[in-house]
Amino acid sequence: MTYKLWIFGILIFLNGCSERHPRIAAHEPLIKPSPPLCRDINATSEYDSALPQEIESELPSITKKVNDLEHFPQTISSYLEHNFLNQQTLFEVQKYFEENYYRPWTHSAAPICSREAQWPVSAFVGGYGSNLKPVDASWIPELVAQSNFQSYSTLNQYGLTTKWMNIRVFPTHKPLYKNPALPGEGYPFDLLQNSSVAFNEPIFLSHYSKDGSWVYVFTNNASGWVERDGITLVTPEQIALIHEKEKLFITEDNVPLYDDSKRFVTYSRIGMVFPLKEETSEGFKVLYMRSNGKLEEMNIPKESAHIGVHLLNKEELAKIGTHMLRNTYGWGGMFEERDCSSMIRDMVTPFGIWLPRNSASQAKKGEVISFKGLDNTQKIALIKENGVPFETILYKKGHVLLYVGTYEDAVMVMHNIWGIRTIDSTGKKGRVIIGKAVITTLELGREVENFDVDNMLLSTLVSMNIFTHSPLIIARTKPKEKRSKLSKL
């Protein structure tokens, strides 16, 4: 009996009384944790960050006034009202959107030869880095070695992007500038920024970088390096399922999108296309690919998208164009912004019109009309005579503009532009920064001090092309004479 009492006492001592004091699991804290009370704001701490930014109560303006932006409406509806009629029948080009969009999944091997893909190897020998100092002489050769082009087109796999990404010339996030001291050769013109790719876009995988952290891909409009953790492979069965579904076109930027568990997935972006699972009373359910390779469902608000290819119409053009006019300039899509060509490309994508990514390629789509041999007066007359508002691209080397019709008899264009070129009496070049999407004339900035007349938009136009028309190249040398106040230089 004594022995049993002794054992019982030991058990009570070790375990306590289970009825009055139940044991607490290790994951159940005795007291709910809470952060410490904040101390005096002047107290120091190892976690202290910088004090609030010291800044003037009224920010000084570092840009110059530009008459076009003051005088002409910066709302797209002002130009739609008097220059545009709703499309009545489907354009031929709209019948081939999916064929163009999903083109990466039709390649059996890389669609360009190895030598063509390796153009950066001989294009770059040096430059300036993010610290505005010359890059180390060994950096470019190291990037060439990291590019691993001896493995070019050895993967030959199909994938989808699982996040928005820059497409880089070399497998690096670091920038390369030509000469930061000169206008147009420093920020934001990173020579290694080729393009960008949105969430859930089809891609073709060529090969991995030497260290395996990057992958060389082809989208339906560009090629280059993206981060390996931003892609996932797709199976033939998944591709077949995606193809058979109706497509949902996104018509609003920056709307947070969630799955059925209210878990954030991504932000919407005009230009995105998703396979439609079903339409609900509140919106749409679409399929998207997670990084684990599984197709899952995501919800899209009804006001942020539409099903299938739509005819060009005032209501949607106004909505989409309003979003585009909120964009600041993003060279090659940097910072998830848009440049001149990506603005036009994304603007027409919701209507099932596929355009290439860069300006030179966009200028070749549809019916091309050359301005060769024409003076500025003749160019204006030809644009007014043949240009179709919201269906016509005006092209100068390195820049594209969307013709939106006339306003007060002036030819008006919508474009995302970095700046207006200037040149002083000593020949020193400069820029008046605009840095956003705007609607202007073709004489933008003419009143600006030291305006470079020779580089005026109108003077440097090479051609126009109506991208909704069937391919046809027309050379016009003697258009109808039609005077315009814009042509008085």
C-alpha positions in Angstrom: 0.0 0.0 0.0 2.8 2.4 0.9 4.5 1.6 -2.3 1.4 2.4 -4.3 1.0 5.8 -2.5 4.6 6.6 -3.2 4.1 5.9 -7.0 0.9 8.0 -7.0 2.7 10.9 -5.3 5.5 10.9 -7.9 2.9 10.9 -10.7 1.1 13.9 -9.2 4.4 15.7 -8.8 5.5 15.1 -12.4 2.1 15.6 -14.1 0.0 17.6 -11.8 -3.7 17.1 -11.5 -5.2 16.7 -14.9 -8.7 17.6 -13.8 -7.7 21.0 -12.4 -4.6 21.9 -14.5 -4.9 20.3 -18.0 -1.6 20.2 -19.8 -1.2 22.9 -22.5 0.1 21.9 -25.9 3.3 23.5 -27.0 1.5 25.4 -29.8 -1.0 27.0 -27.4 0.6 30.0 -25.6 -0.5 30.8 -22.1 -1.0 34.4 -23.0 -2.0 35.7 -26.4 1.0 37.5 -27.8 0.9 41.2 -28.6 3.4 43.7 -29.7 5.0 46.0 -27.2 3.6 49.5 -26.5 5.2 52.2 -28.7 7.7 54.3 -27.0 8.4 58.0 -27.4 8.9 58.8 -31.1 12.3 60.3 -30.3 13.6 57.1 -28.7 16.1 55.1 -30.6 15.9 51.4 -31.4 17.8 48.9 -33.5 14.6 48.7 -35.6 14.3 52.4 -36.2 14.0 53.4 -39.8 14.6 56.8 -41.4 12.6 59.8 -40.2 9.8 61.1 -42.4 11.0 62.6 -45.7 11.9 66.2 -45.4 10.3 67.8 -48.4 8.9 71.2 -49.5 5.2 71.7 -48.7 4.7 72.5 -52.4 6.8 70.5 -54.8 8.7 72.5 -57.4 7.9 71.8 -61.0 10.9 70.4 -62.9 9.1 70.2 -66.2 8.2 72.9 -68.6 4.8 73.9 -69.8 3.8 72.3 -73.1 1.0 74.0 -75.0 -0.5 70.8 -76.5 -1.1 69.4 -73.1 -2.7 72.6 -71.9 -4.9 73.3 -74.9 -6.1 69.9 -76.2 -8.3 67.6 -74.1 -6.5 64.7 -72.5 -9.6 62.6 -72.4 -10.1 60.1 -75.2 -13.9 60.5 -75.4 -13.3 64.0 -76.8 -11.8 62.5 -79.9 -14.1 59.4 -80.2 -17.2 61.6 -80.3 -16.3 63.3 -83.5 -13.9 61.0 -85.2 -15.1 57.4 -84.7 -18.0 55.2 -85.8 -18.7 51.9 -84.1 -17.4 48.9 -86.1 -20.1 46.9 -87.8 -18.4 43.8 -89.0 -15.5 41.7 -87.9 -12.1 42.6 -89.4 -10.2 39.8 -91.0 -7.3 40.3 -88.5 -9.7 39.6 -85.6 -10.2 36.0 -86.8 -6.6 35.1 -86.1 -6.1 36.4 -82.6 -5.8 33.1 -80.8 -3.6 31.7 -83.5 -1.1 34.6 -82.9 -1.5 34.7 -79.1 -0.8 31.0 -78.6 1.9 30.8 -81.2 4.6 29.9 -78.7 2.8 26.5 -78.2 3.2 25.6 -81.8 7.0 25.7 -81.9 8.8 22.4 -82.0 12.2 24.2 -81.7 13.3 27.7 -81.1 11.8 29.8 -83.9 15.0 31.7 -84.7 18.5 30.5 -85.3 21.1 30.5 -82.6 23.2 33.2 -84.2 20.2 35.5 -84.4 19.3 34.9 -80.7 22.9 35.6 -79.7 22.9 39.2 -81.1 23.7 40.7 -77.6 27.0 38.8 -77.5 28.5 41.1 -80.1 26.3 44.1 -79.5 27.6 45.1 -76.1 31.1 45.7 -75.0 30.6 48.0 -72.0 28.6 51.0 -70.7 27.5 52.4 -67.4 25.8 50.7 -64.5 23.2 51.8 -61.9 25.8 53.8 -60.0 26.5 55.8 -63.2 30.0 54.5 -63.3 31.5 52.4 -66.1 30.8 48.7 -65.6 33.7 46.3 -65.0 35.3 45.1 -68.2 34.6 41.5 -67.1 30.9 41.9 -66.6 29.7 41.5 -70.2 31.9 38.4 -70.8 30.5 36.9 -67.6 27.0 37.5 -68.8 27.8 35.9 -72.1 29.1 32.8 -70.3 26.0 32.8 -68.0 23.8 32.9 -71.1 24.8 29.3 -71.9 24.0 29.6 -75.6 25.7 26.3 -76.3 22.5 24.8 -74.8 20.2 26.9 -77.1 16.9 25.1 -78.0 17.6 22.0 -75.9 14.6 22.3 -73.6 11.9 22.9 -76.3 9.1 22.9 -73.7 5.8 24.8 -73.3 5.0 26.9 -70.3 2.9 29.7 -68.7 4.2 32.7 -66.7 3.1 32.8 -63.1 3.9 36.5 -62.6 4.6 39.7 -64.5 8.2 39.8 -65.5 10.8 41.9 -67.4 12.3 40.2 -70.4 16.0 40.8 -70.3 18.7 40.8 -73.0 21.1 39.0 -70.6 20.2 37.0 -67.5 20.5 39.9 -65.0 18.3 42.5 -63.4 21.2 45.0 -63.4 20.9 47.9 -66.0 23.3 49.0 -68.6 23.3 52.6 -69.9 25.1 54.0 -72.9 26.0 57.4 -71.5 24.0 58.8 -68.5 25.4 62.3 -69.2 23.5 62.5 -72.6 19.8 62.8 -73.1 18.2 59.5 -74.3 21.2 57.5 -73.3 20.8 57.3 -69.5 17.8 56.5 -67.3 15.3 55.1 -68.2 16.8 53.6 -71.3 18.3 50.4 -69.9 19.9 48.7 -72.9 19.3 45.3 -71.3 15.5 45.7 -71.1 14.0 44.0 -74.1 10.3 43.8 -73.2 8.0 42.4 -70.5 5.5 39.5 -70.2 2.3 39.5 -68.2 0.9 37.0 -65.8 -0.4 33.7 -67.4 1.0 34.2 -70.9 2.0 31.3 -73.1 5.8 30.8 -73.6 8.2 28.5 -75.3 11.3 27.5 -73.3 14.7 27.4 -75.1 17.3 26.8 -72.4 18.4 27.7 -68.9 21.2 30.0 -67.9 24.5 28.4 -66.7 23.5 28.7 -63.1 19.9 27.6 -63.8 18.2 30.7 -62.3 17.1 32.2 -65.6 15.4 30.7 -68.7 15.5 32.0 -72.3 11.9 32.1 -73.6 9.8 33.1 -76.6 6.5 34.9 -76.0 4.1 35.6 -78.9 6.0 38.9 -79.5 9.4 38.9 -77.9 12.3 36.7 -76.7 14.8 36.9 -73.9 15.6 36.0 -70.3 13.0 35.7 -67.5 13.4 34.4 -64.0 13.0 30.7 -63.7 10.7 30.9 -60.7 8.2 32.9 -62.7 7.3 30.1 -65.1 5.7 26.7 -65.0 5.4 23.9 -67.6 2.1 22.9 -69.2 1.1 19.5 -70.4 -0.5 18.7 -73.8 -3.8 18.0 -71.9 -3.7 21.4 -70.2 -3.0 23.1 -73.5 -5.9 21.3 -75.2 -8.2 22.4 -72.3 -7.1 26.0 -72.6 -7.6 26.1 -76.3 -11.1 24.7 -76.2 -12.3 27.3 -73.7 -13.8 30.7 -74.7 -11.4 33.5 -74.0 -12.0 36.4 -71.5 -10.3 39.7 -72.3 -9.3 42.0 -69.5 -10.4 45.7 -69.9 -9.3 47.3 -66.7 -5.8 47.8 -65.1 -4.8 47.2 -61.5 -7.9 45.4 -60.2 -7.0 42.9 -57.4 -8.0 39.3 -58.4 -8.7 36.5 -56.0 -9.5 32.8 -56.0 -12.5 31.2 -54.3 -10.7 31.2 -51.0 -10.4 35.0 -51.2 -6.6 34.6 -51.6 -5.0 37.3 -53.7 -3.6 36.0 -57.0 -2.6 39.0 -59.2 -3.6 42.4 -60.4 -5.5 42.7 -63.7 -3.8 44.3 -66.7 -5.4 45.3 -70.0 -3.9 42.9 -72.5 -4.4 39.8 -70.3 -6.3 36.9 -71.8 -7.7 33.9 -69.8 -9.6 30.7 -70.6 -13.2 31.1 -69.4 -14.5 28.5 -66.9 -18.0 30.0 -66.5 -19.9 33.2 -66.2 -21.6 33.9 -62.8 -24.0 36.5 -61.6 -21.1 38.5 -60.1 -18.5 38.0 -62.8 -16.4 35.4 -64.4 -14.4 32.3 -63.3 -11.3 31.8 -65.3 -8.5 29.2 -65.3 -4.9 30.2 -64.5 -1.8 28.2 -63.8 -0.2 28.1 -60.4 3.5 27.7 -59.9 2.9 24.1 -58.9 1.7 23.3 -62.4 -2.0 23.0 -61.6 -4.8 24.8 -63.3 -7.0 26.6 -60.8 -9.9 29.0 -60.8 -9.8 32.8 -60.3 -12.6 35.3 -60.2 -12.8 38.4 -62.5 -15.4 41.2 -61.7 -17.9 41.6 -64.5 -17.0 45.2 -65.2 -13.3 44.4 -65.7 -13.6 42.0 -68.7 -15.6 40.8 -71.6 -16.1 37.4 -73.3 -14.6 36.9 -76.8 -13.5 39.2 -79.5 -15.5 42.5 -79.6 -16.1 44.9 -82.4 -14.4 48.3 -81.9 -16.9 50.6 -80.1 -16.9 54.0 -78.4 -17.8 52.8 -75.0 -15.0 50.3 -74.6 -12.4 52.3 -76.4 -13.2 55.2 -74.0 -12.9 53.0 -71.0 -9.7 51.3 -72.1 -8.1 54.5 -73.4 -8.8 56.2 -70.1 -6.7 53.5 -68.3 -3.9 54.0 -70.9 -3.8 57.7 -70.4 -3.0 57.1 -66.7 0.2 55.3 -67.6 3.6 56.8 -67.0 6.3 56.0 -69.4 7.9 52.6 -69.0 10.8 51.8 -71.3 10.4 48.2 -72.5 7.6 47.8 -70.0 9.8 48.6 -67.0 8.1 49.0 -63.6 5.0 47.4 -65.1 4.3 50.5 -67.1 4.0 50.8 -70.9 6.0 52.5 -73.7 4.7 53.6 -77.0 4.3 50.3 -78.7 3.0 48.3 -75.7 0.3 51.0 -75.1 -1.1 50.5 -78.6 -0.7 46.7 -78.5 -2.6 46.4 -75.1 -5.2 48.9 -76.1 -6.4 46.8 -79.1 -5.9 43.4 -77.6 -9.3 43.3 -75.9 -10.9 43.6 -79.3 -9.0 40.5 -80.5 -6.5 42.5 -82.6 -3.0 41.1 -82.2 0.0 43.4 -82.8 3.7 42.8 -82.5 5.6 44.3 -79.6 8.1 46.7 -81.0 7.5 49.9 -83.0 9.2 48.8 -86.3 7.2 45.6 -86.4 3.9 47.3 -85.6 4.5 49.8 -88.5 4.5 46.9 -91.0 1.0 45.5 -90.0 -1.9 46.0 -92.3 -2.0 48.5 -95.1 1.3 50.5 -95.1 1.4 54.0 -96.7 4.9 55.5 -97.2 5.6 59.1 -96.5 8.8 58.9 -98.6 9.4 62.2 -100.5 6.6 64.0 -98.9 6.9 67.4 -97.1 5.0 68.1 -93.9 2.0 69.7 -95.6 1.6 66.6 -97.8 2.0 64.2 -94.8 -0.9 66.0 -93.0 -3.1 65.9 -96.1 -2.4 62.2 -96.6 -3.2 61.4 -92.9 -6.5 63.2 -93.1 -7.3 61.6 -96.4 -6.4 58.0 -95.7 -6.0 57.6 -91.9 -8.7 55.8 -90.0 -9.0 57.0 -86.4 -8.1 54.5 -83.8 -7.1 52.0 -86.5 -4.0 53.8 -87.9 -0.4 53.8 -86.6 1.9 56.7 -87.5 5.6 55.6 -87.4 8.9 57.4 -86.9 12.1 55.5 -86.2 11.8 54.2 -82.6 8.3 55.6 -81.9 4.7 54.8 -82.8 1.6 57.0 -82.4 -2.1 56.1 -82.6 -4.1 58.4 -84.9 -7.3 59.5 -83.1 -8.7 61.9 -85.7 -8.7 65.6 -85.9 -9.5 68.4 -83.4 -9.8 72.0 -84.5 -8.6 70.8 -87.9 -5.3 69.5 -86.3 -4.2 65.9 -86.7 -4.2 64.3 -83.2 -2.3 61.3 -81.9 -2.3 59.3 -78.7 1.2 58.1 -77.6 3.3 57.3 -74.6 6.4 59.4 -74.9 9.5 60.1 -72.8 10.3 63.7 -74.0 10.6 66.5 -76.5 14.0 66.9 -78.2 15.8 70.2 -77.8 19.1 71.6 -79.1 20.7 74.9 -78.2 22.9 77.2 -80.2 26.0 75.3 -79.3 24.6 72.0 -80.6 24.0 70.6 -77.1 21.0 68.3 -77.1 18.4 67.9 -74.3 14.9 66.7 -73.5 11.8 68.3 -72.0 10.4 65.4 -70.1 6.8 64.4 -70.6 7.1 60.8 -69.4 3.5 59.6 -69.8 0.7 58.8 -72.3 -0.7 61.9 -73.9 -2.9 63.2 -76.8 -1.1 65.8 -78.9 -0.6 67.2 -82.3 2.4 66.2 -84.5 4.0 69.5 -83.7 4.2 68.7 -80.0 6.6 71.1 -78.1 7.1 73.5 -81.0 6.9 76.5 -78.6 9.5 75.0 -76.2 12.7 76.9 -75.9 15.5 75.4 -78.2 12.9 73.1 -79.8 14.6 70.8 -82.2 12.6 71.4 -85.4 14.5 68.7 -87.4 13.3 66.1 -84.9 9.7 67.3 -84.7 7.3 64.3 -84.8 5.7 65.4 -88.1 9.1 66.0 -89.8 10.4 62.6 -88.8 7.3 60.5 -89.7 8.3 57.6 -92.1 4.9 56.0 -92.8 1.4 55.2 -91.6 -0.3 51.9 -91.5 -4.0 50.9 -91.1 -3.6 47.7 -89.0 -7.2 46.6 -89.4 -6.8 46.5 -93.2 -5.4 43.6 -95.3 -1.6 43.9 -96.0 -0.9 46.4 -98.8 2.0 48.7 -99.3 1.2 52.0 -101.0 3.8 54.6 -101.9 2.2 58.1 -102.3 4.3 61.0 -103.6 1.6 63.4 -104.7 -1.4 63.4 -102.4 -4.1 66.0 -102.6 -3.0 69.4 -101.5 -4.7 70.2 -98.3 -3.4 73.0 -96.2 -3.2 72.7 -92.4 -2.1 75.2 -89.7 0.1 72.4 -88.4 2.3 72.5 -91.5 3.5 76.1 -91.1 7.0 75.6 -89.8 
